Every structure is written in structure tokens, then in C-alpha cells.
Amino acid sequence: MARENMTKDRRAEIVEVTTGLFLDSGFAGTSMSAVARACGITKATLYHHFPGKDDLFAACVTHGYAEALDRVQEIAASDRGPEDKLREAMEVLYDVTICSPVGRMSPLIAEVAQAFPNVARSFHDGYVAPQQALIARIVEDGVARGTFREIDHKLLSHVLMGPIVTLSLSREMFVDFKDLDDHFPIEPLKQGHVEMLLQALRPPG
């Protein structure tokens, strides 16, 4: 067990260091040799943990979002009201997608996934699908309580995540703007998005 925990800790350490390298140098500009040097390990040790750079990138993505999924899981399982649950879940999604290091990798995820389908599959199966299921669970609870109306789950997912991903990509695209927060302010856009979503979900009348 101790050896297994040590292996998990080492993998997590490699992933955290490599996430920073990917953000600084991009996918193409980050070599496995550079990762090994930054982590203070040999390339052989690195390849023992990750067979290829695409596998390492996929691990960076899924590792970063795992904690967010756990938090949304706790929110969905709580006894709070549906609107409060959705508000709290949205806080988590905005935080991880826009403010966390792995969230800032959104442009890279889109780029790398085109060349390496396993990255796209890992990201979808490891984060997107579970996150959609948890949000659907929160909304279904609201429907059962009469707080929300019925809504197509795929439509809900796009209405919920679309503005978050767009804001994340915009902030990365124009990151060098000195007035970035004037053009793409997180808090007011987040609050407006949440309120519009709740308005759409509330029953008419």
C-alpha cells in the first residue's frame, strides 16, 4: 500500500509540474526530456508512468478536473435546495474552468484533441460526461420538487457550459490585454449567466 501511494504521489507531482510546462510552452513545445528534467527524474522513469506525451497530457487534464467533480458530487448529494445546489455547482465549474491552471488549458485541449483522439476521449469520459450527469441530477431533483421545469439534458449542458468555456477561451486569447477584466470580467458575467440559467429553468407563471 505504501509503495502504491508513493507511485500515486509521484504521478501527481509529475502531472502538476507538467501542467505548468504545457501552459508555458504549449503541447508541441514541451518535450518529454524537458518534463523529466523539470521533475528531477530520468526519461525512463517518466515513460514508466506515462507511455507517451499524449498520455501525460490526458493525465494533466483529468487530474485537474477530478477535484471539481468531487465537489460537485458533494453538492448534488447535499440536502440544500435545487437553486442553491445549482448556484454552488456553477461556482465550482467557473472556478475550475477559468481560474485554475488546468482550466486555462482549454485552448490546448481543443488543439491536442484533434491530433490525439485518446485525449478527447479521456477528457470526455473522465470529466465532461460525469459532470453532465451530476448537473442533470441536480436539475432532476429540482423538477421533482417543482422548483424547475423539464429541460432537455443536452440543451442544458450547452446552455450551462457554453458561456463558461467561451469566457475561458476569450481570457486566454486576450490574456496580454491590460484591460482584460474590463472586456471579460468573471464575476458579473458569472452572476448574469447563473441568473439567466435559473430563469430558464423556473416553471412559467
Helices and strands as residue ranges (DSSP letters): H 2-25, H 32-39, H 43-49, H 53-77, H 82-94, I 95-99, G 103-105, H 106-115, H 117-123, I 124-128, H 129-145, H 153-173, H 180-183, H 186-201
